[in-house]
Structure formats: C-alpha cells, structure tokens
Amino acid sequence: MPGDATAPDMTTQPRPVYVIGAGPGGLAAAAALRARGIRAVVVEKTDTVGSSWRGHYDRLHLHTTRRLSALPGLAMPRRFGRWVSRDDVVRYLEKYAEFHELELVTGVEVTRIERAPHPADSGPEAGTGTGRKGKGRRKAGARSKAEHDPEANAWLLHASGGRVLTGRAVVVATGFNHTPALPDWPGRDSYGGRLLHARDYRNAEPYTGLDVLVVGVGNTGAEIAVDLAEGGAARVRLAVRTAPHIVRRSTAGWPAQRSGILVRRLPAPIVDRVGALIARASVPDLSAHGLPRPTTGLYSRVKQGAIPVQDVGLIDAVRTGRVEPVAAVDSFDGGEVVLADGSRITPDAVIAATGYRRALEGLVGHLDVLDERGRPRTHGARTLRHAPGLYFTGFGNPISGMLREMALDAEKIAKVLARRLGVRSEARAKVREEALQDTGLRPVDPLA
C-alpha cells in the first residue's frame, strides 16, 4: 500500500516484470510468473484487487462455469456454486492474491509506457531508430544484442507521483471493461430524466414504479432489463439496434461455454450453420414480440466482437411482455427519447448498456501496438517485433470464456518470459516451495 513500510520496493534489483492491473488477468499473469521464478510486481491504480468486479451490478453471475473460470494454481471452491456470483468472484481474487503471495502495489497509476534507452542508442553510430522495422538505423551488433539480451529490452513506466519504474518486461492487464462508453446522442444534455451508464447501475430498487429504457442488448443490457422487470419497475423497454443471438446458458447440463471451447477453432461458416440449427431447436422465435432472429451467423458476429446473449430470463420476460424491445435510440428531445423508427417515448430513466472502451491510447498509443479500434494488435505470449517484452492480456471477449482465456494467456506469457530471461528450473522450484511454506494455504478445491 502507498506509504506502508511493508510495501515492496519497486526499484529493487533485479528489475521485475511489471503487471499493470490487479484484476483477474493481472493477478493470473503475476502468479504464473512467480511460479516460474520470475519476480512480478502488480501495480494497481485503485486501493484493492478486482476493482472493476466490485463495481458491477448486484445480481451479476459468471456466464462461465466455476470449474472453467479458475485462474492458475487455485480452484474456486464448490460452495460458490456452478455460476459464481459477483461477490464470490471478488472473494476469490482476494484469496488468490493472498495464496500466491503476490507483490501488489496499490494507489499507483501507470500513465505511459515507453522503451528504455539502450546504451547502443547513445553512440554516434546508433542512429535515431525507435526499434520499429524500417525506422532509423542501428549497428548490426547492437540490434542483435537488443533482440537477444533481456536487459536490452527494458521498459520505462511513468506513474503517478512522478515515479519512473524500469521493468524487464511489462504485462498490460488494465481490463476489457475499462472506461464506460456513453454515446453522444444529439440532444442528450437536454434530457430531463435520469441518464446513466450501466456501470453505475446496482439494482432495481431506485427504479420501482418507474418507466425505464435500457439501451443495448448485450449480456449486460439484457440482464439489467430482466432485473428491472423482476424488481418492480412499472415498464421496461429494451432498445435494440441489431438483433442478438440468444443462447441457453446451459442445456441438459451442458454449458454453452463448453460448446464455445469446442467450436472456436472451426471455420465461421460451419459454426454459423450449426448455431442456426441449435437456435431454432432451443430458442423460440421472438419476432412477434419485436426481437427477430439475427440475419448474420453466430460465429461471424463473434468474429466482429459481438458475443451471444446468454439467457438468464430475457426470453420469458420478452414473451410475457415484461420487457418490450423497441428500436434503437436516435436522439433526445427534452424529456422525450426519439427512436430510430421515428417513434417517441418518455421514460423516467435511461440506462445505457453501451459497452466500454479499452482506453489504452494514452498508455501505449505512441508505440504502434494498437489497431484502428484501439485494441492491442497482439495478445497473450505474442509480442510485436518492435515491442519485445510488452504483453497484453484480457482485452478480448472470447466465446470460450474470458477468465479461462486469461488463465491460458498467463501460463503462456510466463513460459515465454522464463525462456527469454533464462530462468532456471531450480529457481522455479524454490519459488513454489517457499510459497507453500510461507502461506500455509492449499487450494480450496481440487482441479477436477
């Protein structure tokens, strides 16, 4: 903790690997690195682990199973049930950091990452290159060393309080749901009702007896609409721009996540056809209620970034009229919301479940590591040639489950870094032994 005499010294040599973000992706990466004998320091801008999870709405449960959502080295306890609640996810993350004895520094925000200058860059023949292909010139010997010497690929992290940290590598795990994205609808500021992003929604109690419009039919919007309908809102409408794919969370005990794992490597056209057949057999046609079947294939939509909506009550709520699908929001006009079909409604409150931005531009945007949508161009153990040692995890929303994929990414990143940094197996064994001796803890549930 900041100012705590027992907090780890972030400048201690040898240079650590810095992990930015103490959510599940960051904690998993740090634990996997530590298990391989690599010192990792987690830097978190808030005062606790799992800060994003703490801010989600009350009824949230994982849409992935407990067994397929555990992070490396510690299973989730059976008492959490098959579909783990938000509060139990937070408890698990707290226990995870404790169990693995992770070095965690809170209250410190990393604002910019850049390559540390290499001694070869300061010589008269070093040129002005940035390390990117085709940019500037560097002596062949210096280039070879930069590619193979771990210390030559150090990174500088500029952090709050004027701190400048130097790491052997960096894992960016600041989260998929980082910064709420609220559309700049025309006339938005003139709206007289309550307008908020789904990030600020907790439960239905403040909306009892009110007319509420939920904008966006992803998993968050669908679940909030159901929560409002069940929690006493007088009327709930759901603004839909593109009809979603809806899947049952579990069918005859078989979770949708396992199907996602099985098909994620298959060609999209094949999965689209299979998905259409399954949907017709398991999900009723809601066209008469304003929610038609989508025209684009399920996996084709996934490739575009749209994950299917897992049914946690939406189908029944739409069929019974408790949730009314309407056209997308076009603009606001005083107390009225103008919809894309030209109709006007006057809800008391509008909840925008309109997603999040990764907000990585200030942190790494200058390094040419983001695509045109602001997403990392690589993830997991892969890095770009001009940015060796810079890793990203947790910035996708895969059909196979985000927590599962972050766990896999963590192991891959640790394996690659152990090889790159030359960490010996004896060091890895020593770290594991010390962790078990020092904590006195064991996994709370076997990895069955």
C-alpha positions in Angstrom: 0.0 0.0 0.0 1.2 3.6 -0.6 3.1 4.8 2.4 3.1 1.4 4.0 6.6 0.4 5.3 6.0 -3.2 4.4 5.1 -2.4 0.7 7.5 -3.9 -1.8 10.3 -1.6 -3.1 9.5 -1.2 -6.8 13.1 -0.2 -7.6 14.7 -3.3 -6.1 17.1 -5.1 -8.4 17.0 -7.3 -10.4 14.4 -5.4 -12.4 11.0 -7.1 -12.0 8.3 -7.7 -14.6 5.6 -5.2 -14.1 2.0 -6.2 -14.4 -0.4 -3.3 -14.8 -3.8 -4.0 -13.3 -4.9 -6.2 -10.3 -8.0 -7.7 -12.0 -8.1 -11.4 -12.8 -5.8 -11.1 -15.9 -3.1 -9.3 -14.0 -3.2 -11.5 -10.9 -3.1 -14.6 -13.1 -0.1 -13.3 -15.0 1.7 -12.4 -11.8 1.0 -15.8 -10.2 2.2 -17.7 -13.3 5.4 -15.6 -13.5 6.1 -16.2 -9.8 5.6 -19.9 -10.2 8.4 -19.9 -12.8 10.8 -18.0 -10.6 10.2 -14.6 -12.1 9.7 -11.6 -9.9 6.5 -9.8 -10.8 5.1 -6.6 -9.3 1.4 -5.8 -9.8 0.7 -2.1 -10.0 -2.9 -1.1 -9.4 -4.3 2.4 -9.6 -7.1 1.7 -7.1 -6.7 0.6 -3.5 -7.8 -3.1 -3.9 -7.8 -6.1 -6.3 -10.7 -6.7 -8.6 -11.9 -3.1 -8.5 -14.0 -3.5 -11.8 -15.8 -6.5 -10.4 -16.7 -4.7 -7.2 -18.5 -2.1 -9.3 -20.7 -4.4 -11.3 -24.5 -4.7 -10.7 -25.6 -6.8 -7.7 -27.2 -9.8 -9.5 -24.3 -10.5 -11.8 -23.1 -14.1 -12.0 -20.5 -15.5 -14.3 -21.9 -16.9 -17.5 -19.0 -19.4 -17.5 -18.8 -22.3 -15.1 -16.9 -22.3 -11.9 -14.5 -25.1 -13.0 -13.7 -23.4 -16.3 -13.2 -19.9 -14.7 -10.4 -20.6 -12.1 -7.1 -18.9 -12.5 -3.7 -20.8 -12.5 -2.9 -22.5 -9.2 -6.1 -22.1 -7.3 -9.5 -23.5 -8.0 -12.8 -21.9 -7.0 -14.5 -23.6 -4.0 -17.5 -25.7 -4.6 -19.6 -23.6 -2.2 -19.6 -20.9 -4.9 -21.9 -23.0 -7.0 -21.8 -23.6 -10.7 -22.4 -19.9 -11.7 -20.3 -17.8 -9.5 -21.7 -14.5 -8.1 -20.0 -11.1 -8.4 -19.3 -11.1 -4.7 -17.7 -14.5 -4.8 -15.5 -13.6 -7.7 -14.2 -10.7 -5.6 -13.6 -13.1 -2.7 -11.8 -15.4 -5.0 -9.5 -12.7 -6.3 -8.6 -11.6 -2.8 -7.8 -15.1 -1.8 -5.9 -15.6 -5.0 -3.5 -12.7 -4.3 -3.0 -13.9 -0.7 -2.5 -17.5 -1.6 0.2 -16.8 -4.2 1.8 -14.0 -2.1 1.8 -11.6 -4.9 3.7 -8.4 -4.8 0.9 -5.8 -5.0 1.3 -2.0 -5.0 -2.0 -0.1 -4.9 -2.8 3.5 -5.4 -0.3 3.9 -8.2 -1.4 4.6 -11.7 0.8 3.9 -14.7 0.1 6.6 -17.3 2.6 5.9 -20.0 4.9 3.1 -21.1 8.0 3.5 -23.3 11.1 1.7 -24.3 14.1 2.3 -22.0 17.1 3.8 -23.8 19.7 1.3 -24.6 23.4 2.1 -24.3 23.9 1.3 -28.0 21.3 4.1 -28.8 23.6 6.8 -27.3 26.6 6.2 -29.5 27.5 8.2 -32.6 26.5 5.3 -34.9 23.3 4.4 -33.1 21.1 6.4 -35.4 17.7 7.7 -34.3 15.6 4.5 -34.6 12.9 3.6 -32.2 13.3 -0.2 -32.7 10.5 -0.4 -35.3 11.2 -2.0 -38.6 12.3 0.5 -41.2 12.7 3.4 -38.7 16.2 4.7 -38.3 19.4 2.6 -38.3 21.4 0.8 -35.6 24.6 -1.1 -35.8 24.1 -4.8 -36.5 25.8 -5.8 -33.3 23.6 -3.5 -31.2 20.5 -4.8 -33.0 21.4 -8.4 -32.3 22.0 -7.7 -28.7 18.7 -5.8 -28.4 16.9 -8.8 -29.7 18.6 -11.4 -27.5 19.7 -9.6 -24.3 16.8 -9.4 -21.9 18.3 -6.4 -20.2 18.5 -4.6 -23.5 14.7 -4.7 -23.9 13.8 -2.9 -20.6 10.7 -0.7 -20.4 10.1 2.6 -18.6 6.8 3.1 -16.8 5.7 6.6 -15.9 3.4 6.5 -12.9 1.6 8.8 -10.6 3.6 10.8 -8.1 6.4 11.4 -10.6 7.5 7.8 -10.4 9.5 6.3 -13.2 9.9 2.5 -13.0 12.1 0.2 -15.0 11.0 -3.3 -15.8 12.5 -6.2 -17.7 9.1 -6.7 -19.3 5.5 -5.4 -18.9 2.2 -7.2 -18.9 -0.7 -4.8 -19.6 -3.9 -6.1 -17.9 -6.0 -3.0 -17.4 -9.2 -4.7 -18.4 -11.8 -5.1 -21.2 -14.4 -3.0 -19.3 -12.1 -0.1 -18.5 -13.9 3.2 -19.4 -17.7 3.4 -19.9 -18.6 4.4 -23.5 -21.7 6.7 -23.5 -22.9 7.7 -27.0 -23.0 11.3 -27.7 -26.7 11.3 -28.8 -28.0 14.6 -30.2 -29.9 16.4 -27.5 -28.6 14.2 -24.8 -27.9 17.1 -22.4 -31.5 18.3 -22.8 -33.0 15.1 -21.4 -34.8 15.8 -18.1 -34.9 12.3 -16.8 -32.1 10.2 -15.3 -29.4 9.1 -17.7 -26.7 6.8 -16.6 -24.3 4.2 -17.9 -24.8 0.6 -16.9 -21.5 0.8 -14.9 -23.5 2.9 -12.4 -26.5 0.6 -12.1 -26.6 -1.6 -9.0 -30.1 -3.0 -8.6 -33.8 -2.2 -9.4 -34.7 -0.6 -6.1 -34.3 3.0 -7.2 -36.5 2.3 -10.2 -39.5 0.8 -8.5 -42.7 2.1 -10.2 -40.7 3.9 -13.0 -40.7 3.7 -16.7 -37.2 2.6 -17.7 -35.4 2.3 -21.1 -32.4 0.1 -21.3 -30.2 0.8 -24.3 -28.2 -2.1 -25.7 -29.0 -5.8 -25.9 -25.7 -7.4 -25.0 -25.4 -9.6 -21.9 -25.3 -6.6 -19.6 -28.3 -4.8 -21.1 -30.4 -8.0 -21.3 -29.7 -8.9 -17.6 -30.3 -5.4 -16.3 -33.7 -5.3 -18.2 -34.7 -8.6 -16.6 -33.5 -7.3 -13.2 -35.7 -4.2 -13.6 -38.7 -6.2 -14.7 -38.4 -8.6 -11.7 -37.5 -5.8 -9.3 -40.7 -3.7 -9.6 -40.1 -1.2 -12.5 -43.5 -0.1 -13.9 -42.4 -0.6 -17.5 -39.1 -1.8 -19.1 -38.2 -1.2 -22.7 -35.0 -2.5 -24.4 -33.6 -0.5 -27.3 -32.2 -2.9 -29.9 -30.0 -1.7 -32.9 -29.1 -5.2 -34.1 -30.9 -8.4 -33.1 -28.7 -10.5 -31.0 -28.0 -14.2 -31.0 -29.5 -15.7 -27.8 -28.3 -19.0 -26.4 -29.3 -21.0 -23.4 -26.6 -20.7 -20.7 -27.0 -24.5 -20.1 -28.9 -27.2 -21.9 -29.4 -30.5 -20.2 -26.5 -29.8 -18.0 -24.2 -28.9 -20.9 -22.9 -25.3 -20.6 -22.8 -23.0 -23.6 -19.2 -22.3 -22.7 -18.1 -25.8 -23.5 -19.7 -25.5 -26.9 -17.7 -22.3 -27.4 -14.5 -24.0 -26.5 -15.2 -26.8 -28.9 -16.0 -24.6 -31.9 -13.7 -21.6 -31.5 -11.1 -23.1 -33.9 -13.6 -24.1 -36.5 -14.3 -22.0 -39.7 -17.0 -19.4 -39.0 -19.4 -20.7 -41.8 -19.5 -24.2 -40.3 -20.2 -22.8 -36.8 -22.8 -20.4 -38.2 -24.8 -23.2 -39.7 -24.6 -25.4 -36.6 -25.5 -22.5 -34.4 -28.6 -21.7 -36.5 -29.8 -25.3 -36.2 -29.3 -25.3 -32.4 -31.0 -21.9 -32.0 -34.1 -23.0 -33.9 -34.4 -26.1 -31.7 -33.7 -24.4 -28.3 -34.7 -20.7 -28.6 -38.2 -19.6 -29.6 -38.8 -17.1 -32.3 -39.5 -13.8 -30.7 -40.2 -11.8 -33.9 -43.8 -11.2 -32.9 -42.5 -9.5 -29.8 -40.1 -7.2 -31.6 -37.0 -9.3 -31.3 -36.4 -11.2 -34.6 -33.8 -13.8 -35.3 -30.5 -12.3 -36.4 -29.6 -12.4 -40.1 -25.8 -12.8 -39.6 -24.3 -16.1 -38.4 -23.5 -16.5 -34.7 -19.7 -17.0 -35.1 -19.4 -14.4 -37.8 -20.8 -12.0 -35.2 -18.4 -13.2 -32.6 -15.5 -12.5 -35.0 -16.8 -9.0 -35.2 -16.8 -8.7 -31.4 -20.5 -9.4 -30.6 -20.8 -12.3 -28.1 -24.1 -14.1 -27.9 -26.6 -13.2 -25.2 -26.8 -15.9 -22.6 -30.4 -16.3 -21.5 -30.9 -15.6 -17.8 -34.6 -14.7 -18.1 -34.7 -12.5 -21.2 -36.7 -14.9 -23.3 -39.5 -15.3 -20.8 -39.5 -11.6 -20.0 -40.0 -10.7 -23.7 -42.6 -13.4 -24.3 -44.7 -12.2 -21.3 -44.3 -8.5 -22.2 -42.4 -7.6 -19.1 -39.5 -6.4 -21.3 -40.5 -4.7 -24.5 -38.0 -4.5 -27.4 -38.0 -1.2 -29.3 -35.9 0.5 -32.0 -32.5 1.9 -31.3 -32.1 5.4 -29.8 -31.6 8.1 -32.3 -31.6 11.3 -30.2 -33.1 13.1 -27.2 -35.6 16.0 -27.4 -36.2 17.4 -23.9 -38.0 14.7 -21.9 -38.5 12.5 -25.0 -36.3 9.8 -26.5 -36.5 9.7 -30.3 -36.1 6.2 -31.6 -34.7 5.1 -35.0 -38.1 4.3 -36.4 -39.3 7.8 -35.7 -41.4 7.0 -32.6 -41.0 9.0 -29.4 -41.1 7.7 -25.8 -40.9 9.4 -22.4 -39.1 7.1 -20.0 -38.3 8.3 -16.5 -34.8 6.9 -16.7 -32.4 5.7 -19.5 -29.7 3.1 -18.7 -27.1 2.9 -21.4 -25.6 -0.6 -21.6 -23.4 0.6 -24.5 -20.1 -1.0 -23.7 -16.7 0.2 -22.7 -13.5 1.5 -24.3 -10.1 -0.1 -23.6 -8.6 3.4 -23.2 -5.1 2.3 -24.0 -4.2 5.3 -26.2 -2.5 7.3 -23.5 -0.7 4.3 -22.1 0.7 2.7 -25.3 -0.8 4.5 -28.2 2.5 6.0 -29.3 4.1 2.6 -29.5 2.2 1.5 -32.6 0.8 -1.6 -30.8 -2.9 -0.8 -31.2 -5.2 -1.3 -34.1 -7.6 1.2 -35.6 -10.2 0.5 -32.9 -7.7 1.0 -30.0 -7.3 -2.7 -29.3 -3.9 -4.4 -28.8 -2.6 -5.9 -32.1 -1.3 -8.9 -30.1 -2.3 -10.8 -27.0 -1.0 -13.5 -24.7 2.5 -14.6 -25.3 2.9 -12.9 -28.7 4.6 -9.6 -29.0 5.4 -7.2 -31.9 8.9 -7.2 -33.2 9.4 -3.5 -32.4 8.0 -4.0 -28.8 9.6 -7.1 -27.4 8.7 -7.8 -23.8 5.4 -5.9 -24.0 2.4 -8.3 -23.4 -1.4 -7.8 -23.3 -4.0 -10.0 -21.7 -7.7 -9.7 -21.1 -8.6 -7.3 -24.0 -10.9 -9.7 -25.8 -14.3 -11.3 -25.1 -13.9 -14.8 -26.4 -16.8 -17.3 -26.9 -14.8 -19.8 -24.8 -14.8 -17.6 -21.6 -12.8 -14.5 -20.7 -11.4 -15.9 -17.4 -10.4 -19.2 -19.0 -8.5 -17.4 -21.8 -6.8 -15.1 -19.3 -5.6 -18.1 -17.3 -4.2 -19.7 -20.5 -2.6 -16.4 -21.5 -0.9 -16.1 -18.1 0.7 -19.6 -18.4 1.9 -18.8 -22.0 3.3 -15.4 -21.1 5.2 -16.9 -18.1 6.6 -19.7 -20.2 7.9 -17.4 -22.9 9.4 -14.9 -20.4 11.1 -17.7 -18.4 12.8 -18.9 -21.6 13.6 -15.3 -22.7 15.0 -14.3 -19.3 16.9 -17.6 -18.8 15.2 -18.5 -15.5 16.4 -22.0 -14.4 14.0 -24.7 -13.2 15.7 -24.8 -9.8 14.6 -21.2 -9.2 11.0 -22.1 -10.2 11.0 -25.0 -7.8 12.3 -22.8 -5.0 9.6 -20.2 -5.5 6.9 -22.9 -5.4 8.3 -24.4 -2.2 8.7 -21.0 -0.5 5.1 -20.1 -1.4 3.6 -23.2 0.2 5.8 -23.0 3.3 5.1 -19.3 3.8 1.3 -19.1 3.3 0.2 -22.3 5.0 -2.6 -22.4 2.5 -3.7 -25.0 0.0 -6.1 -25.0 -2.9 -9.6 -24.9 -1.6 -11.0 -27.3 -4.2 -9.3 -29.9 -6.4 -9.0 -29.0 -10.1 -11.5 -31.7 -11.2 
